[in-house]
Amino acid sequence: MHRSYQPLKPVTNRFLQQRWDQNDYDNHRRKVNTALPVVDNKGTKTPAHIQLKLKKIQLQDERLSIIDRDNRLLASKLAAIVRSQGLVDHHNHYHLRSLNADKRREELLLVSRQNQDIYHRITARQSEYRRQLWLDDWERTERRRDDISRYPPGLAQKQRSHRKVKFAAVDSSERSTSCSTTDTDRTDRET
């Protein structure tokens, strides 16, 4: 392929024609780059009050002003502490006192007075139970039982067997005997 310019139409001077064609091509490329579209596809413009939210900015400014004020107060308190060399007033010159203490004391006295009254009434009261009547009634019941029973009252004790019980461990006083008698036998011997 050769490097020389080949025009499309017959020309008298090829170099001039090349220059003119190049100039036309550059104008064409510039016009294409600067050409505007026929159809507007950009959409509607966003309103300014939506783009710039003034209320949000106002709330942020108020919040920042509150933070600044608190920071200044804190800084002034810290400066006062530094100036006073850290002295702290920690003495309380007042006594804790309940506002309800008098009422509670009165209620406690009332309850204790009522309890003492109840105690005195209980201790002063005589018993309504008559123990002597109960004993008399029991004696009558025993007499009736003895009268109704088939055998006399002392016979059952006399008929008990006189068993001998062997113990594994025996006292030193009873070592001489290998067996011992029951409690009923001992009571019979003593009487």
SETOR-825368 format. One line per field, with one value per residue: residue number from 0; x, y, z of N, C-alpha, C, O in turn. Coordinates in nm, 4 decimals. Layout:
<atoms>
seq <- (NUM,...)
neast <- (X,...)
nnorth <- (Y,...)
nup <- (Z,...)
caeast <- (X,...)
canorth <- (Y,...)
caup <- (Z,...)
ceast <- (X,...)
cnorth <- (Y,...)
cup <- (Z,...)
oeast <- (X,...)
onorth <- (Y,...)
oup <- (Z,...)
</atoms>
This chain:
<atoms>
seq <- (0,1,2,3,4,5,6,7,8,9,10,11,12,13,14,15,16,17,18,19,20,21,22,23,24,25,26,27,28,29,30,31,32,33,34,35,36,37,38,39,40,41,42,43,44,45,46,47,48,49,50,51,52,53,54,55,56,57,58,59,60,61,62,63,64,65,66,67,68,69,70,71,72,73,74,75,76,77,78,79,80,81,82,83,84,85,86,87,88,89,90,91,92,93,94,95,96,97,98,99,100,101,102,103,104,105,106,107,108,109,110,111,112,113,114,115,116,117,118,119,120,121,122,123,124,125,126,127,128,129,130,131,132,133,134,135,136,137,138,139,140,141,142,143,144,145,146,147,148,149,150,151,152,153,154,155,156,157,158,159,160,161,162,163,164,165,166,167,168,169,170,171,172,173,174,175,176,177,178,179,180,181,182,183,184,185,186,187,188,189,190)
neast <- (0.0836,0.0560,0.1702,0.0720,-0.1793,-0.4995,-0.7299,-1.0943,-1.2195,-1.1093,-0.8378,-0.6489,-0.4406,-0.3093,-0.2175,-0.3265,-0.5926,-0.6004,-0.5547,-0.7846,-0.9850,-0.9200,-0.9656,-1.2420,-1.3269,-1.2495,-1.4141,-1.6590,-1.6394,-1.6251,-1.8773,-2.0391,-1.9701,-2.0599,-2.3281,-2.6761,-2.9344,-3.2453,-3.4697,-3.5811,-3.4559,-3.3906,-3.5532,-3.7688,-3.6777,-3.5604,-3.7364,-3.6287,-3.6892,-3.7015,-3.4539,-3.2880,-3.3139,-3.4536,-3.5698,-3.4538,-3.1908,-3.2240,-3.3049,-3.0716,-2.8936,-3.0064,-2.9731,-2.6952,-2.6389,-2.7447,-2.5757,-2.3327,-2.3847,-2.4152,-2.1599,-2.0097,-2.1069,-2.0192,-1.7441,-1.7032,-1.7685,-1.5704,-1.3475,-1.3955,-1.3612,-1.0920,-0.9799,-1.0529,-0.8977,-0.9877,-1.1485,-1.4110,-1.7432,-1.8742,-2.0219,-2.3121,-2.5452,-2.7876,-3.0505,-3.1779,-3.5183,-3.8229,-4.1306,-4.3509,-4.3199,-4.4328,-4.7037,-4.6779,-4.5677,-4.7795,-4.9709,-4.8407,-4.8359,-5.1120,-5.1788,-5.0246,-5.1448,-5.4036,-5.3393,-5.2470,-5.4843,-5.6414,-5.4868,-5.5139,-5.7873,-5.8040,-5.6472,-5.7877,-6.0176,-6.2226,-6.1936,-6.4138,-6.4337,-6.4945,-6.3076,-6.3410,-6.5999,-6.5600,-6.3861,-6.5534,-6.7505,-6.6000,-6.5315,-6.7853,-6.8372,-6.6400,-6.7228,-6.9696,-6.8779,-6.7311,-6.9379,-7.0876,-6.9126,-6.7926,-6.6028,-6.4395,-6.2562,-5.9777,-5.9003,-5.7988,-5.5374,-5.4243,-5.4300,-5.2311,-4.9479,-4.6607,-4.3921,-4.0527,-3.7790,-3.4949,-3.1957,-2.9488,-2.7285,-2.6329,-2.6778,-2.4229,-2.5198,-2.7124,-2.5849,-2.5579,-2.7921,-2.9384,-3.1645,-3.4404,-3.7240,-4.0416,-4.1723,-4.4272,-4.4250,-4.2385,-4.3740,-4.5869,-4.4564,-4.3571,-4.5886)
nnorth <- (-0.1163,0.2155,0.5395,0.7741,1.0277,0.9540,1.1027,1.1158,1.2252,1.3459,1.5671,1.8722,1.9440,1.7426,1.7675,2.0039,1.9321,1.7275,1.8696,2.0303,1.8345,1.7187,1.9342,1.9694,1.7278,1.7547,1.9733,1.8480,1.6488,1.8110,1.9354,1.7111,1.6395,1.8596,1.8571,1.8829,1.6882,1.5977,1.5022,1.5603,1.4052,1.4359,1.4587,1.5885,1.8779,1.8613,2.0091,2.2973,2.3086,2.0493,1.9458,2.0946,2.0647,2.2541,2.2480,2.0272,2.1125,2.3282,2.1949,2.0481,2.2579,2.3670,2.1519,2.1312,2.3776,2.3407,2.1365,2.2748,2.4720,2.3063,2.1982,2.4307,2.4960,2.2709,2.2983,2.5376,2.4565,2.2630,2.4310,2.5861,2.3932,2.3332,2.5807,2.5929,2.4050,2.1436,2.1153,1.9732,2.0066,1.8159,1.7854,1.7208,1.9024,1.8404,1.6504,1.3309,1.2865,1.1357,1.2072,1.0747,0.9658,1.0365,0.9623,0.6860,0.6149,0.6767,0.4924,0.2530,0.2741,0.2667,0.0075,-0.1496,-0.0792,-0.1811,-0.4533,-0.5030,-0.4604,-0.6728,-0.8877,-0.8538,-0.8945,-1.1626,-1.2933,-1.2298,-1.3691,-1.6351,-1.9899,-2.1924,-2.4584,-2.7364,-2.9153,-3.0907,-3.1857,-3.3395,-3.5376,-3.6600,-3.7624,-3.9448,-4.1318,-4.2337,-4.3549,-4.5545,-4.7095,-4.8023,-4.9521,-5.1489,-5.2710,-5.3744,-5.5422,-5.8819,-6.0129,-5.9540,-5.6454,-5.6747,-5.9276,-5.9715,-5.8768,-6.0551,-6.2902,-6.2763,-6.4129,-6.5426,-6.4756,-6.5478,-6.3547,-6.3499,-6.1741,-6.0265,-5.8632,-5.8134,-5.6426,-5.5655,-5.6184,-5.8107,-6.0352,-6.2802,-6.4226,-6.5859,-6.5214,-6.2944,-6.1438,-6.0136,-5.6754,-5.6724,-5.8970,-5.8212,-5.6084,-5.7497,-5.9075,-5.7152,-5.6133)
nup <- (0.0000,-0.0779,0.0327,-0.0554,-0.1178,-0.2425,-0.4291,-0.4642,-0.6818,-1.0042,-0.9852,-1.0105,-0.8425,-0.6112,-0.3468,-0.2485,-0.2596,-0.0754,0.1594,0.1723,0.1888,0.4327,0.6040,0.5683,0.6787,0.9509,1.0254,0.9977,1.2015,1.4277,1.4210,1.4550,1.7160,1.8614,1.8174,1.9026,2.0642,1.9063,2.0344,2.3643,2.6298,2.8959,3.1195,3.3876,3.5767,3.9096,4.1758,4.3626,4.6357,4.7035,4.6464,4.8157,5.1438,5.3634,5.6200,5.7418,5.7537,5.9256,6.1632,6.2142,6.2605,6.4957,6.6692,6.6739,6.7893,7.0456,7.1362,7.1315,7.3272,7.5568,7.5646,7.6146,7.8713,8.0156,7.9795,8.1179,8.3765,8.4212,8.4076,8.6343,8.8299,8.7957,8.8605,9.1289,9.2421,9.2762,9.5068,9.6873,9.7811,10.0021,10.2280,10.4042,10.5645,10.6729,10.8239,10.7569,10.7266,10.7577,10.6025,10.6748,10.9198,11.1720,11.1469,11.1061,11.3552,11.5269,11.4359,11.5046,11.7851,11.8336,11.7429,11.9194,12.1636,12.1232,12.1037,12.3651,12.5081,12.4103,12.5065,12.7877,12.8145,12.7395,12.9341,13.1680,13.1472,13.2624,13.2560,13.0694,13.0797,13.2843,13.4825,13.6938,13.6561,13.4309,13.5301,13.7216,13.5536,13.4079,13.6070,13.6686,13.4235,13.4196,13.6387,13.5427,13.3268,13.4586,13.5966,13.3904,13.2615,13.2091,13.3630,13.6755,13.7518,13.8388,13.7648,13.5067,13.5151,13.6912,13.5490,13.3637,13.2012,13.3603,13.2305,13.1475,13.0608,12.8569,12.8574,12.6447,12.7148,13.0415,13.3540,13.6010,13.8510,13.8132,13.7179,13.8251,13.7853,13.5065,13.3770,13.3753,13.5309,13.4149,13.4156,13.5289,13.6898,13.8821,14.0035,14.1143,14.3047,14.4737,14.5886)
caeast <- (0.0000,0.1396,0.1361,0.0246,-0.3222,-0.5732,-0.8605,-1.2039,-1.2455,-0.9860,-0.8000,-0.5255,-0.3364,-0.3457,-0.1819,-0.4289,-0.7171,-0.5876,-0.5731,-0.9249,-1.0635,-0.8928,-1.0333,-1.3851,-1.3485,-1.2387,-1.5380,-1.7679,-1.6258,-1.6578,-2.0229,-2.0993,-1.9472,-2.1384,-2.4689,-2.7733,-3.0372,-3.3738,-3.5639,-3.5334,-3.4745,-3.3295,-3.6507,-3.8015,-3.5836,-3.6060,-3.7574,-3.5236,-3.7245,-3.6786,-3.3094,-3.2309,-3.4118,-3.4254,-3.6116,-3.3518,-3.0746,-3.2587,-3.3002,-2.9318,-2.8337,-3.0544,-2.9084,-2.5547,-2.6329,-2.7654,-2.4517,-2.2327,-2.4177,-2.3809,-2.0134,-1.9601,-2.1372,-1.9290,-1.6092,-1.6975,-1.7653,-1.4367,-1.2556,-1.4168,-1.3004,-0.9464,-0.9453,-1.0709,-0.8010,-1.0538,-1.2174,-1.5472,-1.8315,-1.9446,-2.0833,-2.4571,-2.5785,-2.9287,-3.0793,-3.2844,-3.6389,-3.9360,-4.2504,-4.4591,-4.2756,-4.5284,-4.8235,-4.6439,-4.5507,-4.9143,-5.0341,-4.7744,-4.8867,-5.2510,-5.1806,-4.9730,-5.2480,-5.5099,-5.2886,-5.2464,-5.6236,-5.6830,-5.4155,-5.5760,-5.9182,-5.7850,-5.5969,-5.8877,-6.1325,-6.2221,-6.2151,-6.5506,-6.4239,-6.4978,-6.2289,-6.3994,-6.7136,-6.5067,-6.3362,-6.6696,-6.8141,-6.5146,-6.5466,-6.9146,-6.8250,-6.5616,-6.8074,-7.0654,-6.8057,-6.7002,-7.0632,-7.1363,-6.8152,-6.8186,-6.5067,-6.4039,-6.1483,-5.8424,-5.8756,-5.7194,-5.3967,-5.3788,-5.4201,-5.1161,-4.8491,-4.5361,-4.2884,-3.9158,-3.7159,-3.3495,-3.1323,-2.8163,-2.6339,-2.6933,-2.6080,-2.3319,-2.5981,-2.7972,-2.5045,-2.5700,-2.9062,-2.9319,-3.2899,-3.5018,-3.8692,-4.0983,-4.2086,-4.5509,-4.3894,-4.1734,-4.4760,-4.6661,-4.3767,-4.3445,-4.7166)
canorth <- (0.0000,0.3345,0.6440,0.8957,1.0530,0.9249,1.1700,1.0434,1.2874,1.3923,1.7022,1.9189,1.9422,1.6437,1.8151,2.0983,1.8581,1.6549,1.9663,2.0696,1.7207,1.7043,2.0454,1.9349,1.6164,1.8092,2.0492,1.7506,1.5862,1.9123,1.9520,1.5909,1.6442,1.9676,1.8466,1.8660,1.5902,1.6521,1.4624,1.5951,1.2888,1.4653,1.4511,1.7166,1.9252,1.8466,2.1411,2.3398,2.2809,1.9072,1.9262,2.1589,2.0455,2.3618,2.2109,1.9370,2.1952,2.4061,2.1060,2.0179,2.3769,2.3767,2.0452,2.1697,2.4897,2.2830,2.0659,2.3776,2.5320,2.2091,2.1896,2.5505,2.4821,2.1710,2.3558,2.6361,2.3834,2.2056,2.5402,2.6235,2.2881,2.3502,2.7015,2.5707,2.3013,2.0166,2.1069,1.9249,2.0288,1.6893,1.7797,1.7416,1.9545,1.8189,1.5161,1.2647,1.2791,1.0891,1.2890,0.9877,0.8990,1.0606,0.8814,0.5463,0.5981,0.6751,0.3636,0.1497,0.2853,0.2213,-0.1381,-0.2093,-0.0600,-0.2786,-0.5861,-0.5146,-0.4765,-0.8106,-0.9763,-0.8432,-0.9613,-1.3080,-1.3440,-1.2097,-1.4570,-1.7644,-2.1035,-2.2464,-2.6034,-2.7803,-3.0385,-3.1807,-3.2528,-3.4429,-3.6485,-3.7306,-3.8360,-4.0599,-4.2318,-4.2996,-4.4409,-4.6720,-4.7948,-4.8704,-5.0516,-5.2623,-5.3407,-5.4442,-5.6409,-6.0202,-6.0501,-5.8424,-5.5669,-5.7172,-6.0639,-5.9707,-5.8612,-6.1765,-6.3998,-6.2588,-6.5198,-6.5000,-6.5163,-6.5137,-6.2950,-6.3575,-6.0553,-6.0526,-5.7942,-5.8074,-5.5546,-5.6342,-5.6612,-5.9251,-6.1334,-6.4123,-6.4935,-6.5843,-6.4699,-6.1926,-6.1463,-5.8941,-5.5674,-5.7070,-5.9915,-5.7474,-5.5333,-5.8463,-5.9479,-5.6048,-5.5944)
caup <- (0.0000,-0.0897,0.1280,-0.1225,-0.1090,-0.3660,-0.4242,-0.5267,-0.8128,-1.0672,-0.9424,-1.0710,-0.7412,-0.5108,-0.2124,-0.2057,-0.2410,0.0503,0.2654,0.1772,0.2385,0.5763,0.6689,0.5684,0.7741,1.0869,1.0491,1.0159,1.3340,1.5276,1.4206,1.5173,1.8615,1.9230,1.7767,2.0103,2.0264,1.8654,2.1389,2.4984,2.7186,3.0256,3.2283,3.4514,3.6753,4.0482,4.2352,4.4550,4.7751,4.7299,4.6449,4.9332,5.2517,5.4576,5.7548,5.7937,5.7852,6.0442,6.2794,6.2419,6.3210,6.6338,6.7449,6.6926,6.8840,7.1800,7.1721,7.1617,7.4566,7.6609,7.5709,7.6817,8.0144,8.0714,7.9834,8.2260,8.5036,8.4351,8.4376,8.7745,8.9117,8.7870,8.9362,9.2719,9.2774,9.3038,9.6354,9.6697,9.8953,10.0186,10.3607,10.4077,10.6963,10.7027,10.8733,10.6823,10.8072,10.6791,10.6196,10.7191,11.0431,11.2810,11.1238,11.1310,11.4992,11.5863,11.4024,11.5828,11.9228,11.8345,11.7307,12.0435,12.2659,12.0962,12.1386,12.5113,12.5516,12.3794,12.5986,12.9205,12.8105,12.7333,13.0624,13.2731,13.1220,13.3312,13.1661,13.0719,13.0957,13.4246,13.4865,13.7945,13.5935,13.3407,13.6115,13.7789,13.4442,13.3740,13.7130,13.6466,13.3060,13.4582,13.7242,13.4554,13.2482,13.5469,13.6281,13.2716,13.2130,13.2485,13.4664,13.7638,13.6941,13.8737,13.7191,13.3835,13.5506,13.7594,13.4534,13.2744,13.2199,13.4224,13.1359,13.1813,12.9433,12.8606,12.8026,12.5902,12.8012,13.1742,13.4477,13.6940,13.9669,13.7795,13.6460,13.8876,13.7265,13.3605,13.3233,13.4593,13.5210,13.3533,13.5080,13.6026,13.7955,13.9882,14.0775,14.1941,14.4183,14.5689,14.6586)
ceast <- (0.0893,0.0873,0.0784,-0.1268,-0.3877,-0.7089,-0.9659,-1.2331,-1.1135,-0.9597,-0.6715,-0.4115,-0.3811,-0.3172,-0.2831,-0.5599,-0.7123,-0.6099,-0.7177,-1.0121,-1.0434,-0.9638,-1.1839,-1.4157,-1.3431,-1.3624,-1.6548,-1.7607,-1.6602,-1.8078,-2.0928,-2.0844,-2.0325,-2.2857,-2.5577,-2.8795,-3.1669,-3.4780,-3.5020,-3.5604,-3.4111,-3.4277,-3.6737,-3.6958,-3.6425,-3.6224,-3.6524,-3.5578,-3.7093,-3.5284,-3.2453,-3.3349,-3.3806,-3.4605,-3.5075,-3.2272,-3.0999,-3.2508,-3.1565,-2.8623,-2.8767,-2.9860,-2.7626,-2.5422,-2.6541,-2.6385,-2.3423,-2.2565,-2.3806,-2.2297,-1.9541,-1.9858,-2.0416,-1.7868,-1.5982,-1.6943,-1.6288,-1.3350,-1.2708,-1.3541,-1.1484,-0.9030,-0.9541,-0.9820,-0.8691,-1.1194,-1.3634,-1.6259,-1.9170,-2.0105,-2.2322,-2.4935,-2.7266,-2.9484,-3.1929,-3.4048,-3.7540,-4.0560,-4.3648,-4.4284,-4.3766,-4.6516,-4.7949,-4.6268,-4.6861,-4.9837,-4.9728,-4.8225,-5.0297,-5.2583,-5.1309,-5.0741,-5.3613,-5.4653,-5.2856,-5.3878,-5.6731,-5.6163,-5.4790,-5.7121,-5.9044,-5.7400,-5.7000,-6.0054,-6.1150,-6.2519,-6.3576,-6.5497,-6.4183,-6.4296,-6.2891,-6.5197,-6.6666,-6.4584,-6.4514,-6.7380,-6.7318,-6.5249,-6.6780,-6.9072,-6.7464,-6.6439,-6.9086,-6.9978,-6.7741,-6.8248,-7.1096,-7.0412,-6.8392,-6.7290,-6.4776,-6.2778,-6.0082,-5.8063,-5.7873,-5.5719,-5.3424,-5.3581,-5.3019,-5.0129,-4.7223,-4.4227,-4.1533,-3.8490,-3.5648,-3.2933,-2.9935,-2.7093,-2.6999,-2.6111,-2.5147,-2.4077,-2.6797,-2.7185,-2.5211,-2.6851,-2.8991,-3.0600,-3.3512,-3.6517,-3.9170,-4.1361,-4.3322,-4.5208,-4.3248,-4.2772,-4.5598,-4.5898,-4.3686,-4.4719,-4.7529)
cnorth <- (0.1242,0.4455,0.7673,0.9039,1.0258,0.9935,1.0882,1.0954,1.3274,1.5382,1.7421,1.9132,1.8486,1.6949,1.9151,2.0257,1.7806,1.7490,2.0068,1.9565,1.7018,1.8136,2.0190,1.8244,1.6662,1.8919,1.9552,1.6884,1.6849,1.9314,1.8320,1.5960,1.7515,1.9602,1.8205,1.7651,1.6597,1.6228,1.4947,1.4765,1.3112,1.4511,1.5866,1.7517,1.9080,1.9850,2.1713,2.3033,2.1328,1.8780,1.9793,2.1535,2.1437,2.3241,2.1195,2.0151,2.2768,2.3185,2.0697,2.1363,2.3917,2.2725,2.0802,2.2847,2.4390,2.2126,2.1657,2.4417,2.4372,2.1966,2.3108,2.5433,2.3837,2.2251,2.4584,2.5665,2.3218,2.3130,2.5839,2.5202,2.3032,2.4719,2.6770,2.4587,2.1742,2.0047,2.0708,1.9519,1.9047,1.6760,1.8096,1.7840,1.9411,1.6731,1.4577,1.2474,1.2390,1.1780,1.2076,0.9241,0.9171,0.9732,0.7342,0.5190,0.5918,0.5423,0.2503,0.1530,0.2345,0.0693,-0.2035,-0.1939,-0.1612,-0.4198,-0.6065,-0.5326,-0.6188,-0.9096,-0.9730,-0.9102,-1.1125,-1.3618,-1.3287,-1.3059,-1.5891,-1.8750,-2.1552,-2.3985,-2.6357,-2.9167,-3.1393,-3.2536,-3.3651,-3.5652,-3.7292,-3.8158,-3.9592,-4.1694,-4.3062,-4.3976,-4.5669,-4.7662,-4.8714,-4.9816,-5.1741,-5.3417,-5.4250,-5.5576,-5.7773,-6.0614,-5.9302,-5.7708,-5.6190,-5.8532,-6.0678,-5.9561,-5.9870,-6.2905,-6.3835,-6.3657,-6.4608,-6.5507,-6.4726,-6.4681,-6.3030,-6.2336,-6.0909,-5.9879,-5.7733,-5.7146,-5.6363,-5.6844,-5.7854,-6.0336,-6.2730,-6.4919,-6.4827,-6.5320,-6.3758,-6.2006,-6.0166,-5.7944,-5.6043,-5.8052,-5.9194,-5.6708,-5.6276,-5.8877,-5.8394,-5.5855,-5.7124)
cup <- (0.0000,-0.0003,0.0604,-0.1157,-0.2423,-0.3573,-0.4978,-0.6674,-0.8765,-1.0309,-1.0099,-0.9718,-0.6265,-0.3690,-0.1597,-0.1760,-0.1085,0.1678,0.2789,0.2324,0.3912,0.6561,0.6764,0.6713,0.9182,1.1228,1.0765,1.1561,1.4454,1.5364,1.4843,1.6682,1.9297,1.8878,1.8980,1.9671,1.9897,1.9725,2.2749,2.5921,2.8558,3.1413,3.2912,3.5539,3.8151,4.1081,4.3427,4.5996,4.8085,4.7323,4.7730,5.0447,5.3640,5.6017,5.8197,5.8342,5.9117,6.1701,6.3162,6.3080,6.4666,6.7219,6.7730,6.7913,7.0275,7.2268,7.2079,7.2978,7.5709,7.6769,7.6419,7.8324,8.0813,8.0827,8.0965,8.3623,8.5277,8.4689,8.5831,8.8672,8.9122,8.8682,9.0861,9.3238,9.3272,9.4390,9.6116,9.7964,9.9116,10.1558,10.3490,10.5497,10.7273,10.7425,10.7907,10.7738,10.7176,10.7061,10.6791,10.8541,11.1556,11.2669,11.1512,11.2803,11.5686,11.5588,11.4833,11.7278,11.9335,11.8297,11.8582,12.1572,12.2478,12.1324,12.2901,12.5652,12.5275,12.4756,12.7375,12.9226,12.8110,12.8683,13.1745,13.2595,13.1960,13.2299,13.1797,13.0841,13.2448,13.4324,13.5842,13.7373,13.5012,13.4198,13.6716,13.6728,13.4069,13.4804,13.6995,13.5299,13.3402,13.5459,13.6412,13.3755,13.3332,13.5808,13.5095,13.2325,13.2759,13.3645,13.5541,13.7138,13.7252,13.8168,13.5948,13.4147,13.6170,13.6605,13.3571,13.3048,13.2802,13.3351,13.1871,13.0530,12.9604,12.7926,12.7529,12.6769,12.9348,13.2609,13.5361,13.8155,13.9377,13.7068,13.7046,13.8300,13.5761,13.2993,13.4230,13.4407,13.4596,13.4590,13.5894,13.7129,13.9118,14.0701,14.1628,14.3164,14.5231,14.6468,14.7381)
oeast <- (0.1878,-0.0297,0.0387,-0.1952,-0.3373,-0.7958,-0.9341,-1.2666,-1.0138,-1.0482,-0.5956,-0.2984,-0.4785,-0.3941,-0.3208,-0.6284,-0.8133,-0.6763,-0.7679,-1.1020,-1.1374,-1.0163,-1.2462,-1.5173,-1.4245,-1.4116,-1.7372,-1.8632,-1.7183,-1.8620,-2.1911,-2.1772,-2.0727,-2.3618,-2.5196,-2.9121,-3.1944,-3.5645,-3.3860,-3.6752,-3.3808,-3.3834,-3.6099,-3.6319,-3.7602,-3.5341,-3.5961,-3.4688,-3.7047,-3.4818,-3.1580,-3.4328,-3.2936,-3.3902,-3.4771,-3.1659,-3.0106,-3.1967,-3.1225,-2.7821,-2.7947,-2.9462,-2.7137,-2.4466,-2.5897,-2.5980,-2.2675,-2.1628,-2.3220,-2.1783,-1.8600,-1.8994,-1.9897,-1.7178,-1.4952,-1.6253,-1.5764,-1.2453,-1.1717,-1.2998,-1.0841,-0.8011,-0.8750,-0.9922,-0.8139,-1.1447,-1.4306,-1.5794,-2.0190,-2.0505,-2.2726,-2.4737,-2.7833,-2.8736,-3.2905,-3.3920,-3.7789,-4.0797,-4.4633,-4.5030,-4.4039,-4.6987,-4.8766,-4.6664,-4.7057,-5.0479,-5.0445,-4.8471,-5.0651,-5.3352,-5.1884,-5.0887,-5.4092,-5.5441,-5.3180,-5.4095,-5.7384,-5.6804,-5.4965,-5.7485,-5.9830,-5.7893,-5.6993,-6.0842,-6.0072,-6.3249,-6.4134,-6.6555,-6.3468,-6.4864,-6.2874,-6.5400,-6.7274,-6.4852,-6.4476,-6.7787,-6.7873,-6.5267,-6.6826,-6.9623,-6.7822,-6.6364,-6.9320,-7.0529,-6.7879,-6.8200,-7.1642,-7.0847,-6.8989,-6.7716,-6.4904,-6.1997,-5.9225,-5.6891,-5.7077,-5.4887,-5.2253,-5.2764,-5.2772,-4.9933,-4.6840,-4.3642,-4.1407,-3.8600,-3.5121,-3.3378,-2.9267,-2.6093,-2.8111,-2.4892,-2.5256,-2.3664,-2.7132,-2.7790,-2.4991,-2.6791,-2.8576,-3.0630,-3.3174,-3.6997,-3.8416,-4.1327,-4.3405,-4.5827,-4.3519,-4.2693,-4.6005,-4.6492,-4.3725,-4.4657,-4.8575)
onorth <- (0.1311,0.4441,0.8596,0.8019,1.0696,0.9463,1.0035,1.0196,1.3412,1.6228,1.6587,1.8818,1.8755,1.6630,1.9121,2.0558,1.7712,1.7127,2.0162,1.9804,1.6731,1.7872,2.0436,1.8286,1.6240,1.8839,1.9788,1.6761,1.6460,1.9425,1.8467,1.5602,1.7342,2.0494,1.7446,1.7559,1.7696,1.7060,1.4618,1.4511,1.2143,1.4323,1.6857,1.6634,1.9366,2.0697,2.0808,2.2707,2.0945,1.7955,1.9146,2.2281,2.1198,2.3629,2.1332,1.9866,2.2934,2.3614,2.0613,2.1188,2.4248,2.3015,2.0603,2.2900,2.4877,2.2265,2.1444,2.4637,2.4800,2.1859,2.2973,2.5794,2.4100,2.2014,2.4656,2.6121,2.3264,2.2899,2.6153,2.5556,2.2879,2.4673,2.7316,2.4220,2.1041,1.8929,2.1298,1.9227,1.8890,1.5663,1.9107,1.7077,2.0225,1.5847,1.5257,1.1986,1.3013,1.2190,1.2633,0.8371,0.8216,0.9161,0.6649,0.4128,0.5107,0.4859,0.1601,0.0482,0.1675,0.0085,-0.3031,-0.2847,-0.2199,-0.4979,-0.7150,-0.6110,-0.6780,-1.0043,-1.0780,-0.9750,-1.1827,-1.4655,-1.4085,-1.3209,-1.6485,-1.8556,-2.1602,-2.4600,-2.5709,-3.0190,-3.2597,-3.3715,-3.4720,-3.6795,-3.8522,-3.9287,-4.0651,-4.2878,-4.4280,-4.5076,-4.6755,-4.8881,-4.9900,-5.0905,-5.2878,-5.4642,-5.5339,-5.6582,-5.7874,-6.1350,-5.8162,-5.8307,-5.6066,-5.8907,-6.1605,-6.0170,-6.0207,-6.3791,-6.4727,-6.4041,-6.3467,-6.6557,-6.3742,-6.5335,-6.2673,-6.1940,-6.1760,-6.0519,-5.7210,-5.7069,-5.7586,-5.7823,-5.8592,-6.1172,-6.3726,-6.6148,-6.3794,-6.5012,-6.3776,-6.2590,-5.9195,-5.8244,-5.5703,-5.7995,-5.9514,-5.6684,-5.5903,-5.9026,-5.8653,-5.5444,-5.7132)
oup <- (0.0736,0.0380,0.1314,-0.1088,-0.3457,-0.2841,-0.5814,-0.7584,-0.8056,-1.0439,-1.0594,-1.0088,-0.5562,-0.2784,-0.0426,-0.0783,-0.0387,0.2648,0.3909,0.3129,0.4655,0.7643,0.7797,0.7408,1.0003,1.2354,1.1648,1.2231,1.5468,1.6464,1.5569,1.7408,2.0448,1.9252,1.9870,1.8487,2.0378,1.9998,2.3001,2.6289,2.9254,3.2546,3.2559,3.6110,3.8371,4.0940,4.4043,4.6781,4.9254,4.8109,4.8309,5.0420,5.4477,5.6950,5.9382,5.9371,5.9948,6.2720,6.4342,6.3997,6.5522,6.8347,6.8842,6.8686,7.1204,7.3422,7.3034,7.3746,7.6703,7.7883,7.7201,7.9123,8.1898,8.1818,8.1636,8.4535,8.6390,8.5500,8.6489,8.9718,9.0161,8.9371,9.1630,9.4408,9.4120,9.4838,9.5270,9.9066,9.8445,10.1948,10.2915,10.6443,10.8003,10.7009,10.7589,10.8861,10.6143,10.8197,10.7275,10.8991,11.2284,11.3653,11.2118,11.3284,11.6592,11.6474,11.5266,11.7874,12.0305,11.9041,11.9022,12.2390,12.3449,12.1858,12.3385,12.6575,12.6134,12.5212,12.7994,13.0207,12.8747,12.9129,13.2682,13.3528,13.1936,13.1327,13.2893,13.0975,13.3211,13.3940,13.5588,13.7666,13.4955,13.3830,13.6725,13.7001,13.3778,13.4467,13.7167,13.5353,13.2947,13.5304,13.6645,13.3588,13.2880,13.5926,13.5272,13.1764,13.3831,13.4535,13.5096,13.6398,13.6377,13.8208,13.5799,13.3474,13.5995,13.6855,13.2759,13.4201,13.2541,13.3621,13.2599,12.9493,13.0657,12.6848,12.8116,12.7092,12.9417,13.2456,13.5451,13.8777,14.0303,13.6396,13.6357,13.8252,13.5235,13.1801,13.5414,13.3436,13.4527,13.5783,13.7074,13.8192,14.0276,14.1929,14.2728,14.4232,14.6434,14.7627,14.8031)
</atoms>
